[in-house]
Amino acid sequence: MSSDRDLKLRGYDVFRFGSTELSNLNRAHPLLQRFFADLFDRCGVPLPDNAQP
């Protein structure tokens, strides 16, 4: 997508999730927990105390 490319050229990272990945809450919740835990780790941001990786 050109909008993704434009954002990347401006220094932003673009992450996309498909509707099938998020349509089932039992599968989406752990996926998003792992995603944000990895993203926070990559950016050097500590997870909140109540976060469950």
N, C-alpha and C positions, 0 to 999 in steps of 0.2 A: 504494500500500500504506500502510496506516495506520502500520505500524512505521517506514517511511521518513519519513512526516510527523512522527511523534513525535521521531525523531532530529533532523530538521531544525529543529523547534521548540526543541530543546535546544542548537542551535548546531552540529550536525555536518553535514558534507557527505556525501551518499550517492551512491556510484557503483555501477552495476550492469553486469555483463557477462552476456550470454546464453550458453547452452551452445554454440550454433552458432559464436559468436565464438571460443570457446576449445577447440573440439573438434579443430581442425587445428593442430598445433604450429607448422608453417611459417608460418601466418597469425597465430597467437596471440602468438608470441614478439615480432615487431616491433610488434604492437598494444600489448602490455603495456610494451615498452620506451618507446614514444612516450608512452603514458599516464603512466608514472612520471616520465619526463623533464619533461613538461609540468606535472605535479603538483609536482615538486620546484622547478621554476622559479617556479610560481605562489606557492609558500610560501617562496621565497627560500632554499632548501636547496641547497647545491652538490652536484652529482653526484659519486659516487666516481670516483677516477682511472681505474678499470678499466671504467667504464660506457661503453656504446656507444649514443648516442642514435639 
